[in-house]
Amino acid sequence: MTSTSKRINRHFAILLVLSALVFTANIGGYSIYVLDEAKNSECAREMLESGNLIVPTFNYELRTDKPPLHYYFMMLGYKIFGVNEFAPRFFSTICGILTVLATYFFTRKYLCEDVAFYSALTLLSSLQLIIQFHLAVPDPYLIFFITLALHSFFAGYSSGKVKYYYLFYTSLALATLAKGPVALALPGLIILFFIIFKKDFTWKKIMSFRPFSGALLYLLIALPWYVAVTIATNWAWTEGFFLKHNISRFSAEMEGHGGPFFMPFVFVITGLLPFSQYIFQALGRAWNKRKSNDLILFSLIVLSIFVVFFGISRTKLPSYPAPCFPFAAILIGYFMHKLEVSGHIRKKLSIISLIFYTLITIAIPVAIYIALQHESYFAHLTHLSFYFLALPIGAVIACIFAYQRKIRTMFFVFSASFIITSLLFSYVVFPQVDEVNPVRLALPKIDVERPIVHYRNMNAAFPFYLKKPIPKLKTEEEVTKFIQQEGKVYVISTVDHKEELEKMGDFKLIHQHRDLFEPTTTIILERM
């Protein structure tokens, strides 16, 4: 075995072990609680319980938020591991591992070994992606299949081999089953701009992509479920999904998730720390090399399309531009390799980046300490802020290695500080925060054999843990009628409705607690 082969095998082994270690870290060790995660996990559980693979439901009512691909994987997780916190998250972690490895092999093929390793390391060190690939949500599946689709298209374009185009269409179809039409629209725009910039926008080139047979393959995979759910729900799911969760989210700010045009780029920068401190230098180098390197041009276009598209969108979430992270990581990895080879870490811009990054890492534990101290429910957890000290310590050590021009070691220190922090977060910090989530605290106070309803609003995690319908009551008349019929009941709601509920009957407050990560406070009233 040659030294190059040994180096490749070593890099692959490092990435495989680290990605498995990081993305699977304690995924069964804390509650299904975050809003989207709770709704998706419960939806998959209900579909498994009913045996209905077509119609998604949450709290046993139609859920129009997302297509079904992630529900299917979560159901498979339940089948293998049982209904618990680990099962719906398991295949999200698999998507994370595959995304890192796919980025490594793809970049190695079209650039070089070091750029590939740095690009994969950039993804592995991203706290946003680490958290994303821990959650039972559709985004991990979208990220992986969009990444695989774009890799396949580029491989087909570079080699002319038809098999890559068919893998591209297959991946697009699966991405569409994960998140909807955005999985088709954005890759379509990326490819259009790529062939325009390459001056390849010709009928002959477009036909070489096998668009007709590819479209047929795409439709055969993606279309049947959309047709089936439309028929089964008499268009209710289709209208809700396309009109509310696609057109409305793009044209209007929803759920308070708005922001300025440049916000998606901010999400990219914060999401790819620590290495995104070099994002502007990386973009500058990529722009200079765009004409001589097709993959650099392609990666620039991927990043630009995602940032601009979601910049125009009125609703903006940190997860929206995440599918472009693997290609942003390639640009950063390309620059990092150049920085290592040239050793120009003492240039003014690089020094400014290091100083700015160090100041940010110092601010993070301080900000977390202040935030925990500010919330009465978390005041006893202020010690958790010290678990984030690995970030500023790593930054200072990295600066020392930068001064010594040990660039490769500096990169490894950056990565190690974020990976250590992510492991501490998964195994120590978040489990302690989870101990004070209102659902975990409330469940022991509820007799699940008695009738349980919710008034107006409810924390989405309750259905997952109670595993039965929790009817929604919207008016005083509905509450009064239900009490007359059932007598002894529990009513779940929020503190905003506490006074009006207490006026409706002889209720006793048995639980009140601020929701984690939300501006609401959960209450539970009992009527004996």
C-alpha positions as CSV (number, residue, x, y, z in Angstrom):
1,M,0.0,0.0,0.0
2,T,1.4,3.4,-1.0
3,S,1.8,6.3,1.4
4,T,-1.0,8.2,-0.5
5,S,-3.4,5.2,-0.1
6,K,-2.5,5.0,3.6
7,R,-3.2,8.7,4.0
8,I,-6.6,8.4,2.2
9,N,-7.6,5.4,4.4
10,R,-6.5,7.3,7.5
11,H,-8.6,10.4,6.5
12,F,-11.6,8.2,5.7
13,A,-11.3,6.3,9.0
14,I,-11.0,9.6,11.0
15,L,-14.1,11.1,9.2
16,L,-16.2,7.9,9.6
17,V,-15.4,7.5,13.3
18,L,-15.8,11.2,14.1
19,S,-19.0,11.7,12.2
20,A,-20.5,8.6,13.9
21,L,-19.3,9.8,17.3
22,V,-20.6,13.3,16.8
23,F,-23.9,12.7,15.0
24,T,-25.1,9.9,17.2
25,A,-24.0,11.5,20.5
26,N,-26.7,10.7,23.1
27,I,-29.6,10.9,20.6
28,G,-31.7,8.8,23.0
29,G,-30.7,10.7,26.1
30,Y,-33.1,13.6,26.1
31,S,-36.8,14.2,25.4
32,I,-38.6,14.6,22.1
33,Y,-39.5,18.1,22.9
34,V,-38.5,20.8,20.3
35,L,-41.7,21.8,18.5
36,D,-40.9,20.5,15.0
37,E,-39.3,17.4,16.3
38,A,-42.3,16.6,18.5
39,K,-44.8,17.0,15.7
40,N,-42.8,14.9,13.2
41,S,-42.1,12.2,15.7
42,E,-45.7,11.9,16.7
43,C,-46.9,12.0,13.2
44,A,-44.7,9.1,12.3
45,R,-45.9,7.2,15.4
46,E,-49.5,7.7,14.5
47,M,-49.0,6.6,10.9
48,L,-47.3,3.5,12.2
49,E,-50.1,2.9,14.7
50,S,-52.9,3.3,12.1
51,G,-51.0,1.5,9.4
52,N,-51.8,4.4,7.1
53,L,-48.8,5.1,4.9
54,I,-50.5,7.9,2.9
55,V,-52.1,10.4,5.2
56,P,-49.9,12.2,7.8
57,T,-51.6,13.1,11.1
58,F,-50.7,14.9,14.3
59,N,-52.8,14.5,17.3
60,Y,-54.9,12.3,15.0
61,E,-55.8,15.2,12.7
62,L,-54.5,15.9,9.2
63,R,-50.9,17.4,9.2
64,T,-50.1,19.2,6.0
65,D,-46.7,20.5,6.9
66,K,-44.4,18.0,5.2
67,P,-44.2,15.1,2.7
68,P,-43.6,11.6,4.1
69,L,-40.1,10.5,3.5
70,H,-38.8,11.2,7.0
71,Y,-42.0,9.7,8.4
72,Y,-41.2,6.4,6.7
73,F,-37.6,6.4,8.1
74,M,-38.9,7.2,11.5
75,M,-41.5,4.4,11.3
76,L,-38.7,2.1,10.4
77,G,-36.8,3.3,13.4
78,Y,-39.8,2.6,15.6
79,K,-40.0,-0.9,14.1
80,I,-36.3,-1.6,14.9
81,F,-35.8,0.2,18.2
82,G,-39.3,0.6,19.6
83,V,-41.2,3.9,20.2
84,N,-38.7,6.0,22.1
85,E,-36.5,9.0,21.8
86,F,-33.7,7.2,19.9
87,A,-35.7,5.7,17.1
88,P,-37.0,8.7,15.2
89,R,-33.6,10.4,15.4
90,F,-31.5,7.4,14.2
91,F,-31.8,7.9,10.5
92,S,-31.2,11.6,10.8
93,T,-27.7,10.7,12.1
94,I,-27.2,8.3,9.2
95,C,-27.9,11.2,6.8
96,G,-25.3,13.3,8.6
97,I,-22.6,10.6,8.3
98,L,-23.4,10.0,4.7
99,T,-23.4,13.7,3.9
100,V,-19.9,14.1,5.4
101,L,-18.5,11.0,3.6
102,A,-20.2,11.9,0.3
103,T,-18.6,15.4,0.4
104,Y,-15.2,13.9,1.2
105,F,-15.2,11.4,-1.7
106,F,-16.8,13.9,-4.2
107,T,-14.3,16.7,-3.4
108,R,-11.4,14.3,-3.4
109,K,-12.3,13.1,-6.9
110,Y,-12.5,16.6,-8.4
111,L,-10.0,18.6,-6.3
112,C,-7.5,16.9,-4.0
113,E,-7.2,14.9,-0.9
114,D,-6.4,17.8,1.5
115,V,-9.2,20.0,0.2
116,A,-11.6,17.0,0.6
117,F,-10.5,16.4,4.2
118,Y,-10.8,20.0,5.2
119,S,-14.2,20.3,3.5
120,A,-15.5,17.3,5.4
121,L,-13.9,18.5,8.6
122,T,-15.7,21.9,8.2
123,L,-19.1,20.0,8.1
124,L,-18.1,17.9,11.1
125,S,-17.3,20.9,13.1
126,S,-20.5,22.8,12.4
127,L,-22.6,23.0,15.6
128,Q,-25.7,23.9,13.4
129,L,-25.3,20.7,11.4
130,I,-24.5,18.6,14.4
131,I,-27.8,19.8,16.0
132,Q,-29.6,19.4,12.7
133,F,-28.5,15.8,12.3
134,H,-29.6,15.0,15.8
135,L,-33.2,16.0,15.3
136,A,-36.2,14.0,14.1
137,V,-37.1,16.5,11.3
138,P,-37.1,16.3,7.5
139,D,-34.1,18.6,7.0
140,P,-31.3,15.9,7.4
141,Y,-32.9,13.9,4.6
142,L,-33.2,17.0,2.4
143,I,-29.6,18.0,3.0
144,F,-28.3,14.5,2.1
145,F,-30.4,14.0,-1.0
146,I,-29.9,17.5,-2.3
147,T,-26.1,17.0,-1.8
148,L,-26.2,13.6,-3.5
149,A,-28.3,15.0,-6.4
150,L,-25.9,17.9,-7.0
151,H,-22.9,15.7,-6.7
152,S,-24.4,13.3,-9.2
153,F,-25.3,16.0,-11.7
154,F,-21.7,17.4,-11.6
155,A,-20.3,13.9,-12.0
156,G,-22.5,13.4,-15.0
157,Y,-21.6,16.7,-16.5
158,S,-17.9,16.1,-16.0
159,S,-17.8,12.5,-17.2
160,G,-20.7,12.3,-19.6
161,K,-21.8,9.1,-18.0
162,V,-25.6,8.6,-18.1
163,K,-25.7,6.6,-14.8
164,Y,-24.9,9.8,-12.8
165,Y,-27.8,11.7,-14.4
166,Y,-30.2,8.9,-13.4
167,L,-28.8,9.0,-9.8
168,F,-29.4,12.8,-10.0
169,Y,-33.1,12.4,-10.9
170,T,-33.6,9.6,-8.3
171,S,-32.0,11.8,-5.6
172,L,-34.2,14.8,-6.6
173,A,-37.3,12.7,-6.3
174,L,-36.4,11.5,-2.8
175,A,-35.5,15.1,-1.8
176,T,-39.0,16.1,-3.1
177,L,-40.6,13.5,-0.9
178,A,-38.6,14.9,2.0
179,K,-39.5,18.6,1.7
180,G,-41.5,19.3,-1.4
181,P,-41.0,21.5,-4.6
182,V,-38.1,23.5,-3.2
183,A,-36.0,20.3,-3.7
184,L,-36.7,20.6,-7.4
185,A,-36.7,24.3,-7.9
186,L,-33.3,25.2,-6.4
187,P,-31.3,22.4,-8.1
188,G,-33.0,23.4,-11.3
189,L,-31.9,27.1,-10.9
190,I,-28.4,26.0,-9.9
191,I,-28.0,23.8,-13.1
192,L,-29.5,26.6,-15.3
193,F,-27.0,29.2,-14.0
194,F,-24.1,26.7,-14.2
195,I,-24.6,25.9,-17.8
196,I,-25.1,29.6,-18.7
197,F,-21.9,30.5,-17.0
198,K,-20.2,27.7,-18.8
199,K,-21.7,28.9,-22.1
200,D,-23.2,25.4,-22.5
201,F,-26.8,26.5,-22.6
202,T,-27.5,24.6,-25.8
203,W,-30.2,22.1,-26.9
204,K,-27.5,19.4,-27.4
205,K,-26.1,19.8,-23.9
206,I,-29.5,19.9,-22.3
207,M,-30.5,16.7,-24.1
208,S,-27.3,15.0,-22.9
209,F,-28.8,15.3,-19.4
210,R,-31.5,12.8,-20.4
211,P,-34.3,15.2,-19.4
212,F,-37.3,13.2,-20.7
213,S,-36.3,9.8,-19.3
214,G,-35.0,11.5,-16.2
215,A,-38.3,13.3,-15.7
216,L,-40.2,10.0,-16.1
217,L,-38.0,8.4,-13.5
218,Y,-38.5,11.4,-11.2
219,L,-42.3,11.3,-11.6
220,L,-42.4,7.5,-11.0
221,I,-40.7,7.9,-7.7
222,A,-42.1,11.2,-6.4
223,L,-45.6,11.5,-7.9
224,P,-47.5,8.4,-6.6
225,W,-47.6,9.5,-3.0
226,Y,-48.7,13.1,-3.9
227,V,-51.5,11.7,-6.0
228,A,-52.5,9.2,-3.3
229,V,-52.6,11.8,-0.5
230,T,-54.6,14.2,-2.7
231,I,-57.2,11.6,-3.4
232,A,-57.3,10.3,0.2
233,T,-57.8,13.8,1.7
234,N,-59.9,15.2,-1.1
235,W,-57.2,17.9,-1.9
236,A,-57.0,19.0,1.8
237,W,-53.4,18.0,2.3
238,T,-52.3,19.3,-1.1
239,E,-53.9,22.7,-0.6
240,G,-52.5,23.1,2.9
241,F,-49.0,22.0,1.9
242,F,-48.6,24.0,-1.3
243,L,-50.5,27.1,-0.4
244,K,-49.7,27.6,3.3
245,H,-46.3,25.8,3.8
246,N,-44.8,26.8,0.4
247,I,-46.3,29.8,-1.2
248,S,-47.3,31.6,2.0
249,R,-44.0,30.9,3.7
250,F,-42.2,32.4,0.7
251,S,-44.5,35.4,0.3
252,A,-45.2,36.3,3.9
253,E,-43.4,36.1,7.3
254,M,-44.7,33.2,9.3
255,E,-44.4,32.4,13.0
256,G,-42.2,35.4,13.6
257,H,-39.4,34.0,11.5
258,G,-38.5,37.0,9.3
259,G,-35.4,39.1,8.8
260,P,-33.4,41.2,6.4
261,F,-32.3,40.0,2.9
262,F,-28.8,39.1,4.1
263,M,-30.0,36.9,7.0
264,P,-29.5,33.5,5.1
265,F,-25.8,34.5,4.6
266,V,-25.6,35.2,8.3
267,F,-27.0,31.7,8.9
268,V,-24.3,30.2,6.7
269,I,-21.5,32.1,8.5
270,T,-22.8,31.2,12.0
271,G,-23.7,27.7,10.9
272,L,-20.2,26.9,9.6
273,L,-18.2,28.3,12.5
274,P,-15.3,27.9,13.3
275,F,-14.0,27.7,9.7
276,S,-16.5,30.3,8.3
277,Q,-14.2,32.9,9.8
278,Y,-12.5,32.5,6.4
279,I,-15.6,32.7,4.4
280,F,-14.8,36.1,2.8
281,Q,-11.3,35.1,1.9
282,A,-12.7,31.7,0.6
283,L,-15.2,33.5,-1.6
284,G,-12.5,35.9,-2.9
285,R,-10.3,33.0,-3.9
286,A,-13.2,31.0,-5.4
287,W,-14.2,34.0,-7.5
288,N,-10.7,34.3,-8.9
289,K,-10.6,30.5,-9.7
290,R,-14.2,30.3,-11.1
291,K,-13.1,30.2,-14.7
292,S,-10.4,27.6,-14.3
293,N,-12.2,25.1,-11.9
294,D,-15.7,23.8,-12.6
295,L,-16.3,22.6,-9.1
296,I,-15.4,25.9,-7.6
297,L,-17.8,27.6,-10.0
298,F,-20.5,25.1,-9.3
299,S,-20.1,25.5,-5.5
300,L,-20.2,29.3,-5.8
301,I,-23.5,29.0,-7.7
302,V,-25.0,26.6,-5.2
303,L,-24.2,28.9,-2.3
304,S,-25.4,32.0,-4.2
305,I,-28.7,30.4,-5.2
306,F,-29.6,29.3,-1.7
307,V,-28.6,32.6,-0.1
308,V,-30.4,34.8,-2.7
309,F,-33.6,32.6,-2.9
310,F,-34.1,32.5,0.9
311,G,-33.0,36.1,1.1
312,I,-36.0,36.9,-1.1
313,S,-38.3,34.6,0.9
314,R,-40.2,36.5,3.6
315,T,-39.9,33.6,6.1
316,K,-36.3,32.8,7.1
317,L,-35.1,30.0,9.3
318,P,-31.5,28.8,10.1
319,S,-32.3,25.4,8.5
320,Y,-33.3,26.8,5.1
321,P,-29.9,27.4,3.6
322,A,-28.4,24.3,5.2
323,P,-28.4,22.1,2.0
324,C,-25.8,24.5,0.6
325,F,-23.4,23.9,3.5
326,P,-21.5,21.0,1.9
327,F,-20.7,23.3,-1.1
328,A,-19.8,26.3,1.1
329,A,-17.6,23.8,3.0
330,I,-15.8,23.0,-0.3
331,L,-15.0,26.6,-0.9
332,I,-13.7,27.0,2.7
333,G,-11.7,23.8,2.4
334,Y,-10.2,25.0,-0.9
335,F,-9.1,28.2,0.8
336,M,-7.8,26.4,3.9
337,H,-5.6,24.2,1.7
338,K,-4.2,27.3,0.0
339,L,-3.6,28.8,3.4
340,E,-1.7,25.8,4.6
341,V,0.4,25.6,1.4
342,S,1.2,29.3,1.4
343,G,1.5,29.8,5.1
344,H,0.2,33.4,4.8
345,I,-1.7,33.2,8.1
346,R,0.0,36.4,9.3
347,K,-1.6,38.5,6.6
348,K,-3.7,41.3,7.9
349,L,-7.1,39.8,6.9
350,S,-6.2,36.4,8.4
351,I,-5.1,38.0,11.7
352,I,-8.4,40.1,11.8
353,S,-10.4,36.9,11.3
354,L,-8.5,35.1,14.1
355,I,-9.0,38.0,16.5
356,F,-12.7,38.4,15.6
357,Y,-13.3,34.7,16.0
358,T,-11.5,34.6,19.4
359,L,-13.7,37.4,20.7
360,I,-16.8,35.6,19.5
361,T,-15.8,32.4,21.3
362,I,-15.1,34.4,24.5
363,A,-18.6,36.0,24.2
364,I,-20.4,32.7,23.8
365,P,-20.0,31.3,27.4
366,V,-20.6,34.7,28.9
367,A,-23.8,35.2,26.9
368,I,-25.0,31.7,27.9
369,Y,-24.3,32.4,31.5
370,I,-26.3,35.7,31.4
371,A,-29.2,34.1,29.5
372,L,-29.4,31.2,32.0
373,Q,-29.2,33.6,35.0
374,H,-31.9,35.8,33.5
375,E,-34.5,33.0,33.3
376,S,-35.7,31.9,36.8
377,Y,-36.2,28.3,35.7
378,F,-32.6,28.1,34.5
379,A,-30.9,30.1,37.2
380,H,-29.6,26.9,38.9
381,L,-28.0,25.8,35.6
382,T,-25.6,28.8,35.1
383,H,-22.7,26.4,35.7
384,L,-23.5,24.9,32.3
385,S,-22.0,27.9,30.6
386,F,-18.5,26.7,31.7
387,Y,-18.9,23.7,29.4
388,F,-18.5,26.1,26.4
389,L,-15.1,27.3,27.6
390,A,-13.5,24.8,25.2
391,L,-14.3,27.3,22.4
392,P,-12.2,30.3,23.6
393,I,-9.5,27.9,25.0
394,G,-9.3,26.3,21.5
395,A,-9.3,29.7,19.9
396,V,-6.3,30.9,22.0
397,I,-4.4,27.7,21.4
398,A,-5.1,27.9,17.6
399,C,-3.8,31.5,17.6
400,I,-0.5,30.2,19.1
401,F,-0.2,27.6,16.4
402,A,-1.0,30.3,13.8
403,Y,1.8,32.5,15.1
404,Q,4.1,29.5,14.7
405,R,2.8,28.9,11.2
406,K,1.6,25.4,12.1
407,I,-1.5,25.9,10.0
408,R,-2.6,22.3,9.8
409,T,-2.4,21.9,13.6
410,M,-4.3,25.2,14.0
411,F,-7.2,23.8,11.9
412,F,-7.3,20.6,13.9
413,V,-7.5,22.6,17.1
414,F,-10.4,24.7,15.7
415,S,-12.2,21.5,14.8
416,A,-11.5,19.7,18.1
417,S,-12.8,22.6,20.2
418,F,-16.2,22.5,18.4
419,I,-16.4,18.7,18.4
420,I,-15.6,18.6,22.1
421,T,-18.2,21.3,22.8
422,S,-20.8,19.5,20.8
423,L,-20.2,16.3,22.7
424,L,-20.4,18.1,26.0
425,F,-23.6,19.8,24.8
426,S,-25.1,16.4,23.8
427,Y,-24.1,14.4,26.9
428,V,-24.0,17.1,29.7
429,V,-25.6,20.4,28.9
430,F,-28.8,19.6,27.0
431,P,-29.8,16.6,29.2
432,Q,-29.7,19.0,32.3
433,V,-31.7,21.6,30.4
434,D,-34.2,18.9,29.4
435,E,-34.8,18.0,33.1
436,V,-36.8,21.2,33.4
437,N,-38.9,21.0,30.3
438,P,-42.6,21.4,31.2
439,V,-43.7,18.1,29.5
440,R,-41.2,16.0,31.4
441,L,-42.2,17.7,34.7
442,A,-45.9,17.5,34.0
443,L,-46.3,13.8,33.0
444,P,-45.9,12.3,36.5
445,K,-48.8,14.6,37.6
446,I,-51.3,13.3,35.1
447,D,-53.4,10.2,35.3
448,V,-53.4,9.1,31.7
449,E,-56.5,7.0,32.2
450,R,-58.6,10.1,32.7
451,P,-59.9,12.4,29.9
452,I,-57.3,14.9,28.8
453,V,-58.1,17.9,26.5
454,H,-56.3,21.1,25.5
455,Y,-57.7,24.6,25.3
456,R,-56.6,26.8,22.4
457,N,-52.8,25.9,22.6
458,M,-50.7,22.9,23.7
459,N,-47.1,22.0,23.8
460,A,-46.6,19.6,20.9
461,A,-44.7,17.0,22.9
462,F,-47.7,16.0,24.9
463,P,-49.3,13.8,22.2
464,F,-46.0,11.9,21.7
465,Y,-45.8,10.9,25.3
466,L,-49.5,10.4,26.1
467,K,-50.0,8.4,22.9
468,K,-53.6,9.2,22.6
469,P,-55.8,11.9,21.1
470,I,-55.9,15.2,23.1
471,P,-59.0,17.0,21.7
472,K,-58.8,20.7,21.1
473,L,-61.4,22.9,22.7
474,K,-61.7,26.4,21.3
475,T,-64.6,28.1,23.2
476,E,-66.0,28.4,26.7
477,E,-69.1,26.5,25.5
478,E,-67.0,23.5,24.3
479,V,-65.1,23.4,27.6
480,T,-68.4,23.6,29.6
481,K,-70.0,20.9,27.5
482,F,-66.9,18.6,27.9
483,I,-66.8,19.0,31.6
484,Q,-70.5,18.1,31.9
485,Q,-70.0,15.0,29.9
486,E,-66.7,13.8,31.5
487,G,-66.6,15.3,34.9
488,K,-63.0,14.7,36.1
489,V,-60.7,16.0,33.4
490,Y,-57.3,17.6,32.7
491,V,-57.0,20.7,30.6
492,I,-53.6,21.5,29.0
493,S,-53.2,25.1,27.9
494,T,-50.9,28.1,28.2
495,V,-50.8,30.7,31.0
496,D,-52.5,33.3,28.6
497,H,-55.7,31.3,29.1
498,K,-55.4,30.6,32.8
499,E,-57.9,33.2,34.0
500,E,-60.6,32.4,31.5
501,L,-60.3,28.7,32.2
502,E,-60.6,29.2,36.0
503,K,-63.8,31.1,35.4
504,M,-65.3,28.1,33.5
505,G,-65.2,25.6,36.3
506,D,-63.8,24.4,39.6
507,F,-60.2,23.9,38.3
508,K,-57.1,23.4,40.3
509,L,-53.7,24.4,38.8
510,I,-51.4,21.4,39.1
511,H,-48.6,22.5,36.8
512,Q,-47.2,25.7,35.4
513,H,-43.8,26.0,33.8
514,R,-42.1,28.1,31.1
515,D,-41.6,26.3,27.8
516,L,-38.1,25.8,26.7
517,F,-37.1,27.8,23.5
518,E,-40.6,29.3,23.2
519,P,-42.2,32.5,24.7
520,T,-45.1,30.5,26.1
521,T,-45.7,28.9,29.6
522,T,-47.5,25.6,29.8
523,I,-50.2,25.1,32.4
524,I,-52.3,22.0,33.4
525,L,-55.6,22.4,35.2
526,E,-57.4,19.5,36.9
527,R,-61.1,19.3,37.6
528,M,-62.0,16.8,40.2
